[in-house]
Amino acid sequence: MATKLEFLKNMTVGDIVAFRCKGKMLSAKVVKIESEVQLSPKNEEYDVVLETRNGSCYCVMREDIAWVRKGNRWPDSIYLSLKMKKEQTNG
């Protein structure tokens, strides 16, 4: 069975990922993978550029990515984290 590090290493543009941002778990599509994408006002270096379904872009480090979805389903723990975020915004 592949580990999280192997999935992160083999991540490609177009993959769907779950990632942490400001204490929330979100999902997005990988748009760009680089080692020196500098889009932050703090001039921090980011590894991955992500785009959500509604068009929001996020620049994140690989450490912030919780899971790379390669199949049809999320693992239960990731799914519940994503679902909890959705319920908190609706209620």
mmCIF file of the C-alpha atoms, coordinates in Angstrom:
data_MODEL
# 
_entry.id   MODEL 
# 
loop_
_atom_site.group_PDB 
_atom_site.id 
_atom_site.type_symbol 
_atom_site.label_atom_id 
_atom_site.label_alt_id 
_atom_site.label_comp_id 
_atom_site.label_asym_id 
_atom_site.label_entity_id 
_atom_site.label_seq_id 
_atom_site.pdbx_PDB_ins_code 
_atom_site.Cartn_x 
_atom_site.Cartn_y 
_atom_site.Cartn_z 
_atom_site.occupancy 
_atom_site.B_iso_or_equiv 
_atom_site.pdbx_formal_charge 
_atom_site.auth_seq_id 
_atom_site.auth_comp_id 
_atom_site.auth_asym_id 
_atom_site.auth_atom_id 
_atom_site.pdbx_PDB_model_num 
ATOM 1  C CA . MET A 1 1  ? 0.000   0.000  0.000   1.00 0.00 ? 1  MET A CA 1 
ATOM 2  C CA . ALA A 1 2  ? 1.304   3.446  -0.926  1.00 0.00 ? 2  ALA A CA 1 
ATOM 3  C CA . THR A 1 3  ? 2.043   5.984  1.784   1.00 0.00 ? 3  THR A CA 1 
ATOM 4  C CA . LYS A 1 4  ? 1.033   9.648  1.898   1.00 0.00 ? 4  LYS A CA 1 
ATOM 5  C CA . LEU A 1 5  ? 4.583   10.700 0.993   1.00 0.00 ? 5  LEU A CA 1 
ATOM 6  C CA . GLU A 1 6  ? 4.512   8.527  -2.123  1.00 0.00 ? 6  GLU A CA 1 
ATOM 7  C CA . PHE A 1 7  ? 1.194   10.067 -3.192  1.00 0.00 ? 7  PHE A CA 1 
ATOM 8  C CA . LEU A 1 8  ? 2.570   13.583 -2.637  1.00 0.00 ? 8  LEU A CA 1 
ATOM 9  C CA . LYS A 1 9  ? 5.703   12.745 -4.586  1.00 0.00 ? 9  LYS A CA 1 
ATOM 10 C CA . ASN A 1 10 ? 3.671   11.358 -7.525  1.00 0.00 ? 10 ASN A CA 1 
ATOM 11 C CA . MET A 1 11 ? 1.051   14.147 -7.497  1.00 0.00 ? 11 MET A CA 1 
ATOM 12 C CA . THR A 1 12 ? 0.342   15.585 -10.958 1.00 0.00 ? 12 THR A CA 1 
ATOM 13 C CA . VAL A 1 13 ? -1.503  18.587 -12.379 1.00 0.00 ? 13 VAL A CA 1 
ATOM 14 C CA . GLY A 1 14 ? -5.221  17.793 -12.445 1.00 0.00 ? 14 GLY A CA 1 
ATOM 15 C CA . ASP A 1 15 ? -5.270  15.645 -9.299  1.00 0.00 ? 15 ASP A CA 1 
ATOM 16 C CA . ILE A 1 16 ? -7.874  16.435 -6.639  1.00 0.00 ? 16 ILE A CA 1 
ATOM 17 C CA . VAL A 1 17 ? -6.446  17.024 -3.165  1.00 0.00 ? 17 VAL A CA 1 
ATOM 18 C CA . ALA A 1 18 ? -7.717  17.724 0.340   1.00 0.00 ? 18 ALA A CA 1 
ATOM 19 C CA . PHE A 1 19 ? -5.709  20.414 2.120   1.00 0.00 ? 19 PHE A CA 1 
ATOM 20 C CA . ARG A 1 20 ? -5.677  22.451 5.326   1.00 0.00 ? 20 ARG A CA 1 
ATOM 21 C CA . CYS A 1 21 ? -6.160  26.214 5.194   1.00 0.00 ? 21 CYS A CA 1 
ATOM 22 C CA . LYS A 1 22 ? -6.753  28.393 8.273   1.00 0.00 ? 22 LYS A CA 1 
ATOM 23 C CA . GLY A 1 23 ? -7.981  25.475 10.345  1.00 0.00 ? 23 GLY A CA 1 
ATOM 24 C CA . LYS A 1 24 ? -10.394 24.178 7.690   1.00 0.00 ? 24 LYS A CA 1 
ATOM 25 C CA . MET A 1 25 ? -10.185 21.207 5.364   1.00 0.00 ? 25 MET A CA 1 
ATOM 26 C CA . LEU A 1 26 ? -10.865 22.084 1.717   1.00 0.00 ? 26 LEU A CA 1 
ATOM 27 C CA . SER A 1 27 ? -10.641 20.240 -1.581  1.00 0.00 ? 27 SER A CA 1 
ATOM 28 C CA . ALA A 1 28 ? -9.245  21.567 -4.852  1.00 0.00 ? 28 ALA A CA 1 
ATOM 29 C CA . LYS A 1 29 ? -7.626  20.632 -8.156  1.00 0.00 ? 29 LYS A CA 1 
ATOM 30 C CA . VAL A 1 30 ? -3.856  20.900 -8.601  1.00 0.00 ? 30 VAL A CA 1 
ATOM 31 C CA . VAL A 1 31 ? -3.138  23.654 -11.151 1.00 0.00 ? 31 VAL A CA 1 
ATOM 32 C CA . LYS A 1 32 ? 0.619   24.035 -10.851 1.00 0.00 ? 32 LYS A CA 1 
ATOM 33 C CA . ILE A 1 33 ? 3.426   22.225 -9.060  1.00 0.00 ? 33 ILE A CA 1 
ATOM 34 C CA . GLU A 1 34 ? 6.614   24.184 -8.597  1.00 0.00 ? 34 GLU A CA 1 
ATOM 35 C CA . SER A 1 35 ? 9.309   24.512 -6.015  1.00 0.00 ? 35 SER A CA 1 
ATOM 36 C CA . GLU A 1 36 ? 9.567   28.298 -6.142  1.00 0.00 ? 36 GLU A CA 1 
ATOM 37 C CA . VAL A 1 37 ? 6.105   29.774 -6.778  1.00 0.00 ? 37 VAL A CA 1 
ATOM 38 C CA . GLN A 1 38 ? 6.278   33.138 -5.001  1.00 0.00 ? 38 GLN A CA 1 
ATOM 39 C CA . LEU A 1 39 ? 2.813   34.652 -4.797  1.00 0.00 ? 39 LEU A CA 1 
ATOM 40 C CA . SER A 1 40 ? 2.680   35.477 -1.112  1.00 0.00 ? 40 SER A CA 1 
ATOM 41 C CA . PRO A 1 41 ? 3.039   39.061 0.120   1.00 0.00 ? 41 PRO A CA 1 
ATOM 42 C CA . LYS A 1 42 ? 5.465   37.662 2.707   1.00 0.00 ? 42 LYS A CA 1 
ATOM 43 C CA . ASN A 1 43 ? 7.658   36.252 -0.121  1.00 0.00 ? 43 ASN A CA 1 
ATOM 44 C CA . GLU A 1 44 ? 7.305   32.732 1.230   1.00 0.00 ? 44 GLU A CA 1 
ATOM 45 C CA . GLU A 1 45 ? 7.930   29.862 -1.136  1.00 0.00 ? 45 GLU A CA 1 
ATOM 46 C CA . TYR A 1 46 ? 5.056   27.530 -2.014  1.00 0.00 ? 46 TYR A CA 1 
ATOM 47 C CA . ASP A 1 47 ? 5.098   24.152 -3.682  1.00 0.00 ? 47 ASP A CA 1 
ATOM 48 C CA . VAL A 1 48 ? 1.612   23.784 -5.134  1.00 0.00 ? 48 VAL A CA 1 
ATOM 49 C CA . VAL A 1 49 ? -1.046  26.068 -6.611  1.00 0.00 ? 49 VAL A CA 1 
ATOM 50 C CA . LEU A 1 50 ? -4.623  24.796 -6.187  1.00 0.00 ? 50 LEU A CA 1 
ATOM 51 C CA . GLU A 1 51 ? -7.970  25.937 -7.591  1.00 0.00 ? 51 GLU A CA 1 
ATOM 52 C CA . THR A 1 52 ? -11.294 25.174 -5.913  1.00 0.00 ? 52 THR A CA 1 
ATOM 53 C CA . ARG A 1 53 ? -14.546 24.451 -7.712  1.00 0.00 ? 53 ARG A CA 1 
ATOM 54 C CA . ASN A 1 54 ? -15.680 28.076 -7.287  1.00 0.00 ? 54 ASN A CA 1 
ATOM 55 C CA . GLY A 1 55 ? -12.442 29.416 -8.815  1.00 0.00 ? 55 GLY A CA 1 
ATOM 56 C CA . SER A 1 56 ? -10.551 30.414 -5.666  1.00 0.00 ? 56 SER A CA 1 
ATOM 57 C CA . CYS A 1 57 ? -6.793  29.877 -5.891  1.00 0.00 ? 57 CYS A CA 1 
ATOM 58 C CA . TYR A 1 58 ? -4.629  28.759 -2.990  1.00 0.00 ? 58 TYR A CA 1 
ATOM 59 C CA . CYS A 1 59 ? -0.841  28.478 -2.809  1.00 0.00 ? 59 CYS A CA 1 
ATOM 60 C CA . VAL A 1 60 ? 0.126   25.793 -0.312  1.00 0.00 ? 60 VAL A CA 1 
ATOM 61 C CA . MET A 1 61 ? 3.096   23.787 0.863   1.00 0.00 ? 61 MET A CA 1 
ATOM 62 C CA . ARG A 1 62 ? 3.046   20.040 0.326   1.00 0.00 ? 62 ARG A CA 1 
ATOM 63 C CA . GLU A 1 63 ? 2.885   19.598 4.115   1.00 0.00 ? 63 GLU A CA 1 
ATOM 64 C CA . ASP A 1 64 ? -0.581  21.242 4.098   1.00 0.00 ? 64 ASP A CA 1 
ATOM 65 C CA . ILE A 1 65 ? -1.982  18.625 1.725   1.00 0.00 ? 65 ILE A CA 1 
ATOM 66 C CA . ALA A 1 66 ? -3.778  15.942 3.710   1.00 0.00 ? 66 ALA A CA 1 
ATOM 67 C CA . TRP A 1 67 ? -4.562  13.556 0.849   1.00 0.00 ? 67 TRP A CA 1 
ATOM 68 C CA . VAL A 1 68 ? -4.253  13.142 -2.917  1.00 0.00 ? 68 VAL A CA 1 
ATOM 69 C CA . ARG A 1 69 ? -7.364  11.481 -4.323  1.00 0.00 ? 69 ARG A CA 1 
ATOM 70 C CA . LYS A 1 70 ? -6.416  8.942  -6.991  1.00 0.00 ? 70 LYS A CA 1 
ATOM 71 C CA . GLY A 1 71 ? -9.666  6.958  -7.031  1.00 0.00 ? 71 GLY A CA 1 
ATOM 72 C CA . ASN A 1 72 ? -13.376 7.671  -6.756  1.00 0.00 ? 72 ASN A CA 1 
ATOM 73 C CA . ARG A 1 73 ? -13.566 8.069  -2.975  1.00 0.00 ? 73 ARG A CA 1 
ATOM 74 C CA . TRP A 1 74 ? -11.952 9.914  -0.080  1.00 0.00 ? 74 TRP A CA 1 
ATOM 75 C CA . PRO A 1 75 ? -10.729 7.978  2.970   1.00 0.00 ? 75 PRO A CA 1 
ATOM 76 C CA . ASP A 1 76 ? -13.352 8.135  5.738   1.00 0.00 ? 76 ASP A CA 1 
ATOM 77 C CA . SER A 1 77 ? -11.379 10.537 7.959   1.00 0.00 ? 77 SER A CA 1 
ATOM 78 C CA . ILE A 1 78 ? -10.771 13.005 5.096   1.00 0.00 ? 78 ILE A CA 1 
ATOM 79 C CA . TYR A 1 79 ? -14.397 12.756 3.942   1.00 0.00 ? 79 TYR A CA 1 
ATOM 80 C CA . LEU A 1 80 ? -15.673 13.505 7.445   1.00 0.00 ? 80 LEU A CA 1 
ATOM 81 C CA . SER A 1 81 ? -13.349 16.521 7.761   1.00 0.00 ? 81 SER A CA 1 
ATOM 82 C CA . LEU A 1 82 ? -14.579 17.901 4.438   1.00 0.00 ? 82 LEU A CA 1 
ATOM 83 C CA . LYS A 1 83 ? -18.213 17.195 5.357   1.00 0.00 ? 83 LYS A CA 1 
ATOM 84 C CA . MET A 1 84 ? -17.832 18.866 8.776   1.00 0.00 ? 84 MET A CA 1 
ATOM 85 C CA . LYS A 1 85 ? -16.515 22.027 7.091   1.00 0.00 ? 85 LYS A CA 1 
ATOM 86 C CA . LYS A 1 86 ? -19.517 22.066 4.743   1.00 0.00 ? 86 LYS A CA 1 
ATOM 87 C CA . GLU A 1 87 ? -22.002 21.627 7.628   1.00 0.00 ? 87 GLU A CA 1 
ATOM 88 C CA . GLN A 1 88 ? -20.377 24.447 9.613   1.00 0.00 ? 88 GLN A CA 1 
ATOM 89 C CA . THR A 1 89 ? -20.759 26.908 6.736   1.00 0.00 ? 89 THR A CA 1 
ATOM 90 C CA . ASN A 1 90 ? -24.392 25.913 6.052   1.00 0.00 ? 90 ASN A CA 1 
ATOM 91 C CA . GLY A 1 91 ? -25.584 26.033 9.656   1.00 0.00 ? 91 GLY A CA 1 
# 
